[in-house]
C-alpha cells in the first residue's frame, strides 16, 4: 500500500457550517477512487499558512511521520488575503479590555475595510516570505521522502465580487502568489504536478458564497483531476 498526504488549510477540510461534510472533501473522494492501493491522510488545518507549515513540529508530524509517496499541497489563501490587522496586531487587540472597546475598534475598521486595506495593506505572509516558505516545504519533502513519486500543488482560486469590493487588492494578491506557486511547479516539474484551480474557477462555479472555500463540485473536480494523474503514473510504471 502507498500513502498520500494532504498539507493544506481550510479549503482542504470539511466545512459542516456550509454543508461540506467529510464525505464531500476531495481527500475522502480521492480515497474512494484510489481504493486500497493508496491510503489518503488529510493533515490540513484551518488558518494554516506556509510559515506555520514549515515549522519543525509540523514538518515532523505531517511529513516525517507519514513517509508518503504522494503529497498534495494547498496553501496560499490564508497567506495572501488582505487583512485589517497583522498577526501581531490581532494578538494585541484580543487582549484589549473591556470587551466593548475591542469590539468598537474592530467594528470601526471593518466598516472601512476597503480604505484600510488600500492605504495600510497587510497580509499574514509577505510575498518574498511566501516564496521562501513554499520552496523550503517542497525541498524538505523531496529530501526526506525517499519513496516520493509526485507532489500535487493546488494554486489559489479566484475570489468573488463581494470580496473584491470589500478588500482592496484581493485579486492582485491572488495572482502574485499564484505566480510563485506556478513558477515553483514549473522549476520542479519533474516531481511536481500543478492543479490549476485558478483557471478552473474562471470556467466553473467551484466556490461557496464566501468566495474562498470550495463547494462540492470543486472538491469533486480536484479529486478526479488528481486521481487521473495518479492512475497515469501507475499505468506508466506497469
C-alpha positions in Angstrom: 0.0 0.0 0.0 1.1 3.5 -0.8 0.3 6.8 1.1 -0.9 10.2 0.0 -0.7 13.2 2.5 -2.6 16.4 2.2 -0.9 19.6 3.5 -3.4 22.4 3.4 -5.6 25.0 5.0 -9.4 25.1 5.5 -10.0 24.7 1.7 -8.9 21.1 2.1 -11.1 20.4 5.1 -14.8 19.7 5.8 -16.9 22.8 6.4 -20.1 21.5 8.0 -21.5 25.0 8.6 -21.7 25.3 4.8 -22.9 21.7 4.3 -19.4 20.5 3.2 -19.1 17.3 5.2 -16.1 14.9 5.4 -17.6 12.7 2.7 -17.7 15.7 0.3 -14.0 16.6 0.6 -11.6 15.8 -2.1 -9.4 13.8 0.2 -12.3 11.4 1.0 -13.4 11.3 -2.6 -9.9 10.6 -3.7 -9.6 7.8 -1.1 -12.7 6.1 -2.6 -11.4 6.5 -6.1 -8.0 5.0 -5.3 -9.4 2.2 -3.2 -6.9 0.0 -1.3 -4.0 0.9 -3.5 -3.3 4.4 -1.8 -4.2 5.4 1.7 -5.1 9.1 2.0 -4.0 11.2 5.1 -5.6 14.6 5.5 -3.2 16.8 7.6 -4.8 20.1 6.5 -5.8 22.5 9.3 -7.8 25.7 9.4 -6.0 29.0 9.1 -2.8 27.2 8.1 -0.1 29.3 6.4 3.2 28.4 4.7 5.0 30.0 7.7 3.2 27.5 10.1 3.6 24.5 7.8 7.4 24.8 7.7 7.7 24.9 11.5 9.7 21.9 12.8 6.8 20.4 14.7 4.5 20.5 11.7 7.2 19.1 9.4 7.8 16.2 11.8 4.1 15.5 12.4 2.8 15.9 8.9 5.7 14.7 6.8 8.3 12.7 8.7 5.7 10.5 10.5 3.9 9.6 7.2 6.6 8.8 4.7 4.2 9.2 1.8 4.7 8.5 -1.9 2.4 11.3 -2.9 1.7 14.8 -1.4 -1.0 17.4 -2.1 -0.1 21.0 -1.1 -3.0 23.5 -1.0 -1.7 26.6 0.8 -1.8 30.3 -0.1 -5.2 31.9 0.5 -4.5 32.5 4.3 -1.1 33.9 3.4 -2.3 36.3 0.7 -5.7 37.5 1.8 -5.9 41.3 2.6 -6.1 41.8 6.4 -7.2 44.7 8.6 -4.7 43.6 11.3 -1.3 41.8 11.2 -1.0 38.7 13.3 0.8 40.7 16.0 -1.8 43.4 16.0 -4.6 40.8 16.2 -2.9 39.4 19.3 -2.8 42.8 20.9 -6.4 43.6 20.0 -7.5 40.3 21.6 -6.0 41.4 24.9 -8.0 44.7 25.0 -10.4 45.1 27.9 -13.2 45.9 28.3 -14.5 43.8 25.5 -16.8 46.6 24.2 -13.7 48.7 23.4 -12.2 45.8 21.4 -15.4 45.3 19.6 -15.7 49.0 18.8 -12.2 49.1 17.2 -13.0 46.0 15.1 -16.3 47.3 14.0 -15.0 50.8 13.2 -12.2 49.3 10.9 -14.4 46.6 9.4 -16.9 49.3 8.2 -13.9 51.0 6.4 -12.2 47.8 5.3 -11.6 48.8 1.7 -10.0 52.1 2.8 -7.7 50.4 5.4 -6.7 47.5 3.1 -5.9 50.0 0.4 -3.8 52.6 2.4 -2.5 50.2 5.1 -2.1 46.9 3.2 -1.4 43.8 5.3 -1.1 40.1 4.7 -0.2 37.3 7.1 2.7 36.1 4.9 4.5 38.6 2.6 5.3 37.7 -1.0 9.0 37.1 -0.6 8.5 35.0 2.6 5.8 33.0 0.8 8.3 32.1 -1.9 10.9 31.1 0.7 8.4 29.1 2.7 6.9 27.2 -0.3 10.3 26.4 -1.7 11.5 25.2 1.7 8.5 22.9 2.1 9.0 21.4 -1.4 12.7 20.9 -0.7 12.1 19.3 2.6 9.6 16.8 1.1 11.9 15.9 -1.7 14.9 15.4 0.6 13.3 13.5 3.4 10.8 11.3 1.5 12.8 8.6 -0.1 9.8 6.9 -1.8 8.4 10.2 -3.1 6.7 9.8 -6.5 4.8 13.1 -7.0 3.8 16.3 -5.3 0.5 17.9 -6.5 0.3 21.6 -5.8 -3.0 23.4 -6.0 -2.9 27.1 -6.7 -5.4 29.7 -5.3 -8.8 30.0 -7.0 -10.4 33.3 -8.0 -12.5 35.1 -5.4 -15.9 36.6 -5.9 -17.1 40.2 -6.5 -18.1 40.6 -2.8 -14.5 40.1 -1.7 -13.2 42.3 -4.4 -15.4 45.2 -3.4 -14.7 44.5 0.3 -10.9 44.3 0.3 -8.6 46.3 -1.9 -6.1 44.3 -4.0 -7.5 40.8 -3.3 -7.4 39.7 -6.9 -3.9 41.1 -7.4 -2.7 39.3 -4.3 -4.0 36.0 -5.6 -2.3 36.5 -9.0 1.0 37.4 -7.4 1.0 34.4 -5.0 -0.1 32.1 -7.8 2.8 33.3 -9.9 5.1 31.9 -7.2 3.3 28.6 -7.0 3.2 28.3 -10.7 6.9 29.2 -11.0 8.0 26.6 -8.4 5.8 24.0 -10.1 7.5 24.8 -13.4 11.0 24.8 -12.0 10.5 21.4 -10.4 8.1 19.9 -13.0 10.0 16.5 -12.8 8.4 16.0 -9.3 5.5 18.5 -9.2 2.1 18.4 -10.9 0.2 21.7 -10.9 -3.6 21.6 -10.3 -4.6 25.0 -11.8 -7.6 25.8 -9.6 -7.4 29.4 -10.6 -8.2 28.6 -14.3 -10.8 26.1 -13.3 -12.5 28.7 -11.1 -12.7 31.0 -14.2 -14.7 28.4 -16.1 -16.7 26.7 -13.4 -18.6 27.7 -10.2 -16.4 25.9 -7.6 -16.6 28.2 -4.6 -19.0 28.7 -1.8 -20.8 32.1 -1.4 -17.9 33.4 0.7 -15.7 33.3 -2.4 -12.9 31.5 -0.5 -13.9 27.9 0.3 -14.6 25.1 -2.2 -18.0 23.8 -2.8 -18.9 20.1 -3.5 -18.3 20.5 -7.2 -14.9 22.0 -6.6 -13.9 19.1 -4.3 -15.1 16.6 -6.9 -13.0 18.3 -9.7 -9.9 18.2 -7.6 -10.3 14.6 -6.6 -10.9 13.4 -10.2 -8.0 15.5 -11.5 -5.5 14.1 -9.1 -6.9 10.5 -9.4 -6.4 10.7 -13.2 -2.8 11.9 -12.7 -2.0 9.1 -10.2 -3.6 6.5 -12.5 -1.4 7.7 -15.3 1.7 7.3 -13.2 0.6 3.8 -12.1 0.0 2.8 -15.8 3.3 4.2 -16.8 5.0 2.0 -14.2 3.2 -1.1 -15.4 
